[in-house]
Amino acid sequence: MGALNVGVIGLGTISDMHLDAYRDSPSAHLVAVCDIDAVRAGSRAAEYGAVKVFTDYKELLADPEIDAVSICTRNDTHAEIVIAALEAGKHVLVEKPMTASLGEALAVAAAAQRSAAVLQVAYVRRFSPNAEVLKRFIDAGDLGQIYYAKATCLRRVGNPGGWFADKALSGGGPLIDLGVHFIDICWWLMGCPSVASVSGTVFHKIGARNNILNFSRYLSADFDPARPPADPVEDLATALIKFSNGAVMHFDTSYSMHGADETKVQIFGDKGGAQLEPALEIFTEQHDTLLDISPVLDSPTFSTVAYRNEVEQFLATARGDAAEAAPADHGLELIKIISAIYESSRTGREVVL
Ligand SMILES: NC(=O)c1ccc[n+]([C@@H]2O[C@H](COP(=O)([O-])OP(=O)(O)OC[C@H]3O[C@@H](n4cnc5c(N)ncnc54)[C@H](O)[C@@H]3O)[C@@H](O)[C@H]2O)c1
């Protein structure tokens, strides 16, 4: 099969990564774009040379020339658009989180099972070279049995505002937005064990911090500091996730807190351990000697090359040339974990899955 004809639905901040990757890929023709904002759709089409411009995703999906779509809209629209795309026979790369709620995730997973088309969830951290290298070491058995993982993504001022700040539109705050990446990368490196139970707490203590001056942050396309969210998302979340194989993960994340920003991902096995972020390092022992291994890579940190790798993997899977890398059931599993953390926080109890 030759290059696929691709459309991108939702043309806000993250769509650049998809548009750049498709434009530059020999395996794709970027033919269509769609956004409910007609001005944004027109300017993105001109910028990227897309010949078809839509403001209604249903019209894009009805176009028989389009083989595959990226869905880069806000979280609460993912389920509806993914299911419609799969039913139209289009291959789908959907931005994370797969959906904003557990009910939607179950519906998407069922639609993916009914469809012959590929559904890939944009767990982009899996495609960063540092993660790909670490996975090779793990798969070769160099770390042994992984029994503990620890991930932190704390932002002092990180709420992107707009729909991200409103639980009804986003499904939650840093837990669903950042947590989905960081819980997923640990879960994937651990070999995707089944989840046994979850305990978690989310805090609403500080708010979105739109008052902070002279400090740049990622902002949603509909950011408006004068419009407070109807149902504000949490500032900070922390959780302990236990797996049926006995392994445990500890995780915390924030949009707002008083402290220094921190991003750290660590996994611990009985033969070796590793830090994936901020930069890849592997820790082990040999001949009664402690060893720190620093792989020599273009970038030992998370690299934006990951977005291109993610898109190439999606195109290869859609062509039938590669195995699925982040399928719907992995999207569903993360939404199950995140929903259980919110439930545990609400009830004050451990949630057994
Ligand atoms: N992988 C990552 O690193 C990463 C980073 C940021 C955001 N994201 C995810 O990407 C998605 C989009 O985030 P963003 O930051 O680009 O948001 P954004 O607010 O910047 O852009 C969303 C765009 O979607 C458009 N839109 C909304 N509803 C639509 C519809 N029904 N049809 C067509 N267009 C529609 C909006 O007009 C807007 O242009 C979210 O799910 C977010 O979680 C992923």
The ligand as an SDF file (V2000), in Angstrom:
LIG
                    3D

 44 48  0  0  0  0  0  0  0  0999 V2000
    0.4020   14.3850   23.4620 N   0  0  0  0  0  0  0  0  0  0  0  0
    0.6500   15.5280   24.0660 C   0  0  0  0  0  0  0  0  0  0  0  0
    1.7660   15.8130   24.4970 O   0  0  0  0  0  0  0  0  0  0  0  0
   -0.4840   16.5310   24.2020 C   0  0  0  0  0  0  0  0  0  0  0  0
   -0.1810   17.8530   24.5520 C   0  0  0  0  0  0  0  0  0  0  0  0
   -1.2400   18.7480   24.6200 C   0  0  0  0  0  0  0  0  0  0  0  0
   -2.5420   18.3470   24.3730 C   0  0  0  0  0  0  0  0  0  0  0  0
   -2.7970   17.0310   24.0620 N   0  0  0  0  0  0  0  0  0  0  0  0
   -4.1770   16.5730   23.8200 C   0  0  0  0  0  0  0  0  0  0  0  0
   -4.5690   17.0220   22.5230 O   0  0  0  0  0  0  0  0  0  0  0  0
   -5.9540   17.3940   22.5180 C   0  0  0  0  0  0  0  0  0  0  0  0
   -6.0750   18.8450   22.0620 C   0  0  0  0  0  0  0  0  0  0  0  0
   -5.3270   19.6680   22.9340 O   0  0  0  0  0  0  0  0  0  0  0  0
   -4.8430   21.1310   22.4940 P   0  0  0  0  0  0  0  0  0  0  0  0
   -3.9270   21.5890   23.5480 O   0  0  0  0  0  0  0  0  0  0  0  0
   -4.3950   21.1280   21.0850 O   0  0  0  0  0  0  0  0  0  0  0  0
   -6.2360   21.9080   22.6170 O   0  0  0  0  0  0  0  0  0  0  0  0
   -6.6170   23.3030   21.9690 P   0  0  0  0  0  0  0  0  0  0  0  0
   -7.6820   23.8890   22.7980 O   0  0  0  0  0  0  0  0  0  0  0  0
   -5.3770   24.1110   21.7210 O   0  0  0  0  0  0  0  0  0  0  0  0
   -7.1890   22.9050   20.5250 O   0  0  0  0  0  0  0  0  0  0  0  0
   -8.3770   22.1640   20.3370 C   0  0  0  0  0  0  0  0  0  0  0  0
   -8.8920   22.5020   18.9410 C   0  0  0  0  0  0  0  0  0  0  0  0
   -9.9770   21.6310   18.6440 O   0  0  0  0  0  0  0  0  0  0  0  0
  -10.9890   22.4100   18.0150 C   0  0  0  0  0  0  0  0  0  0  0  0
  -12.2590   21.6940   18.1740 N   0  0  0  0  0  0  0  0  0  0  0  0
  -12.9940   21.5450   19.3100 C   0  0  0  0  0  0  0  0  0  0  0  0
  -14.0830   20.7870   19.0430 N   0  0  0  0  0  0  0  0  0  0  0  0
  -14.0020   20.4280   17.7290 C   0  0  0  0  0  0  0  0  0  0  0  0
  -14.8090   19.6340   16.8850 C   0  0  0  0  0  0  0  0  0  0  0  0
  -15.9350   19.0570   17.3340 N   0  0  0  0  0  0  0  0  0  0  0  0
  -14.4370   19.4750   15.6040 N   0  0  0  0  0  0  0  0  0  0  0  0
  -13.3150   20.0620   15.1280 C   0  0  0  0  0  0  0  0  0  0  0  0
  -12.4980   20.8390   15.8960 N   0  0  0  0  0  0  0  0  0  0  0  0
  -12.8460   20.9990   17.1860 C   0  0  0  0  0  0  0  0  0  0  0  0
  -10.9140   23.7580   18.7080 C   0  0  0  0  0  0  0  0  0  0  0  0
  -11.5360   24.7750   17.9630 O   0  0  0  0  0  0  0  0  0  0  0  0
   -9.4060   23.9420   18.8270 C   0  0  0  0  0  0  0  0  0  0  0  0
   -8.8530   24.5440   17.6760 O   0  0  0  0  0  0  0  0  0  0  0  0
   -6.4600   17.1330   23.9460 C   0  0  0  0  0  0  0  0  0  0  0  0
   -7.0700   15.8780   24.0110 O   0  0  0  0  0  0  0  0  0  0  0  0
   -5.1910   17.1600   24.7910 C   0  0  0  0  0  0  0  0  0  0  0  0
   -5.2840   16.3550   25.9580 O   0  0  0  0  0  0  0  0  0  0  0  0
   -1.7900   16.1480   23.9610 C   0  0  0  0  0  0  0  0  0  0  0  0
  1  2  1  0
  2  3  2  0
  2  4  1  0
  4  5  1  0
  4 44  2  0
  5  6  2  0
  6  7  1  0
  7  8  2  0
  8  9  1  0
  8 44  1  0
  9 10  1  0
  9 42  1  0
 10 11  1  0
 11 12  1  0
 11 40  1  0
 12 13  1  0
 13 14  1  0
 14 15  2  0
 14 16  1  0
 14 17  1  0
 17 18  1  0
 18 19  2  0
 18 20  1  0
 18 21  1  0
 21 22  1  0
 22 23  1  0
 23 24  1  0
 23 38  1  0
 24 25  1  0
 25 26  1  0
 25 36  1  0
 26 27  1  0
 26 35  1  0
 27 28  2  0
 28 29  1  0
 29 30  1  0
 29 35  2  0
 30 31  1  0
 30 32  2  0
 32 33  1  0
 33 34  2  0
 34 35  1  0
 36 37  1  0
 36 38  1  0
 38 39  1  0
 40 41  1  0
 40 42  1  0
 42 43  1  0
M  CHG  2   8   1  16  -1
M  END
$$$$
